Structure formats: C-alpha cells, structure tokens
Amino acid sequence: MDFDKIFIKDCNPTKMGGQAVMEGIMMKGADRMAVAVRRADRTINVRETPLKKRGKWVKWPIIRGVMTFVDSLVTGTRTLMYSAEVLEEDIGAEEEYEPSKFENWLEAHFGEKGVFNFALYLSVVLALVLSIGVFVLLPTWLVGVLGKVISSTIVLNLIEGVLRIIMFLIYVAAISRMEDIYRVFQYHGAEHQTIHCYENGLELTPENCAQFETLHPRCGTSFLMFVLIISLLLFSLLGWPNLAVRILSRLLLIPVVAGLSYEVLRWAGSSTSGIVKILSVPGLLMQKITTKVPDESQLEVAIVAVKACLQDRPAEERIYDVDSQGNPVDRNARNEDADESDHENE
C-alpha cells in the first residue's frame, strides 16, 4: 500500500464525494447531486437534483456526523432505486410488473410519489434493523455465553468487538464474489479515481483518472471501519452488564459512535500526517475488497457524474442522456436507433 498515492501531499481536498450504484455512480457537489447510469445503448442517463441548504446546527461536530449518516442511508437507497429504474426501463421490465393490491391502495390514497417514499423509507428501516441486529446485537448476545467462563469485562468486550469486525469482513468478502456486486465495486473504484483526479487539478479523462489509486481516505468504507473500531473502544468503557442493559447501551450509543467516526473521517480526508495514515490502515485494507479496478467505460460514467456537479448553471431537477464525453443525446433519435436495431435482429 503506497500512502503517497492515497494521501497525496499537493492535492486540494474537496467535499466531492459519492456512491456506486447499479451500473453507475452518484456524486455530490457543492450545490447539487448527480446520478449517472450507463444505459443498455451505451449512452449515459444523468439525473441532477439540487441539494437542500442545511441549518447551522446540522454543522455542529458529532451532530453533523449523525445527520450525514442518516442522509447517506436515505440518499443511497434513493439513488440505488433510481439506477434500478433506469435499467428496468431499458429492458422493459416495468411493463411486465403487476403492482400488488397494497401498492394499488397506497397509490390511490397517497399517489405515485407516496408509493415511492413508502418503499424508500421501508427499505432504509429494514436495512437499519438488519444491520443493527446482525452486527451490533448478535455479537454481544453470542459473546454473552462466554461470560460464564470469562470474568474479565475487558476481554469480553474485546472478543465482542473483534467478532463484530470478523463478521463484517466475512459479509463484505462474500458479497464481493457476486458478479453484480463486483461491478458495483468497480464503479466504486472509478468514483475514487475520478475524485483523486479532480482534487489533483488534472483534466477529467479516463487516462488521467486511471493513474490514481482506487483507495481514498474519505471513503464510506473507512467510515464503517472507524465505526467498528470506535464502538469496540467505547463499549469497553461500559463494563459487561446483563444482556438487556448491553443491548440498550449499544443502541443508545450508535449516534455517538457515528458522530465520532465521521469526525475522524473528516480529519483523515484532509490531513497527510503519520497518525492519520496509521488510523486509516484498517479502512484502506477494507477498501481493497470494496473497490475494484474499473474499465474505461466505468470511468466515463464517473467523469460525467463529476462534471454534472461542476456546471455553472443554477442547480435544478433535470434528467437527460449524454454520450461518454457528456454531449447531449436526443432521446427520440436514440429510441429510433434502438427500434432499427431490433428490426435488423428479427
């Protein structure tokens, strides 16, 4: 691992960041968010959304970390759902889908947007419940069995924390072997390489982006590793009470852990000091699993997403298609070409 290629001394750290989605990338700039998704016909669909201004209290240390964590869950799920919609549109899956009676009832009473919001927040809640249940509550319950033979509270907390990290590593390593997830991890690598290129002031081209590492100090994967490590240290201060108290204390401290982890991540993303490099090692090692080397077409998508966030025009809600250089594509012409291609294959 070459730290000089990850913590680049002369670069200009920015707040540009994003997330890999299905066949695409979401990027956040100063005033807007852009989701770029590669279509089946090789054009790139782009959706720009203005970012809402936050109150001053949301910028307070610790609190801003909690708010960013919650926002990332909601925004991440929303962009994943949008990328899936774009891909379904290309294959015509939406024509084959029959909504359930419950979905019809929701749409009748709350409208199409209400159905989408219900699915969105339900997905976020289920993801939170599953994640907390598996990676927070399950480890403390399992290690509780050892309390009968181990009296040291420090050792029990250490075992719980290490078990939580091992379970997370196994989970990430397992899903990385899935073909669809592997491609998402390639787009994750493209996101990092493009941000590196932008922060180093180079022209955004696939060739320039490809020379950078797929690892980045300001990555969500590193945030999760900070969460796991800080929770291990923080929970150790609480001793080893009964199971109910342990579960309650861990649930109550989740916002504190998230807030502290975010502050460490911000520090790591803006410093090249030796201590920052040491603290970042676990997250960077995890990124070796969650990022893969992208191909040129994936870098093109990342570049389009970044450029969409850097436009001079006022931020507004808009959806459009572009080619790999970011030039507008006529939807009607694209559909006519696709129809001609279908007729040729018949």
Buried (B, 14 or more C-beta within 10 A) or exposed (E): EEBEEBBBEEBEBBEBBBBBBBBBBBBBBEEBBBBBBBBEEEBBBBBBBEBEEEEEEEEEEBBBBBBBBBBBBEBBBBBBBBBBBBBBBBEEEEEEEEEEEEBEEBBEEEEEEEBBBBBBBEBBEEEEEEBBEBBBBBBBBBBBEEEEEBEEBEBBBBBBBBBBBEBBBEEBEEBBEEEEBEBBBBBBBBBBBBBBBBBBEBEBBBEBBBEBBBBBBBBBBBBBBBBBBBBBEBBBEBEBEEEEEBBEBBEEBBBBBBBBBBBBBBBBBEBBEEEBBEBBEBBBBBBEBBBBEBEEBBBBBBBBBBBBBBBEEEBEEBEBBBEBEBEEBEEEEBEEEEEEEEEEEE
